[in-house]
């Protein structure tokens, strides 16, 4: 199969591939063997960057291709936006999950269907979104007198 891309389309493909590679390897100190096929495709894509008019986005050293400072800077902005969104989204979901479990106990939750659970949990999520939208982390405190949940129960 062959795909014809102009320089701008190739640049966008490089950017998407670089972000995808970052996502795959994020949180791992060493390359993961199951990602070798992705790395090969990425190297092939990076190798052709100069011929596609996108050489300023990729650097080569000892036969290996890497994101240039320009591409890393472009990625950093997107990754920061993503991290910021995920932080707040996960915080809201986890706080709502905690409140939901405390309100009815784990047995009650397990007895609900997916739609019922979402309907029950939505007001809790909305409450936390409103809290964090209005006050950020300013009113979030750790209550050391509160018992920790049993990790065996979820």
Secondary structure, DSSP 8 states (H G I E B T S, - for coil): ------HHHHHHHHHHHHHHHHHHHTT-SS--GGGHHHHHHHHHHHHTTTTTT-GGGEEEETTEEEE-HHHHHHHHHHHHHHHHHHHHHHHHHHHHHHHHHHHHHHHHHHTS-HHHHHHHHHHHHHHHHHHHHHHTTTT----TTS----GGG-
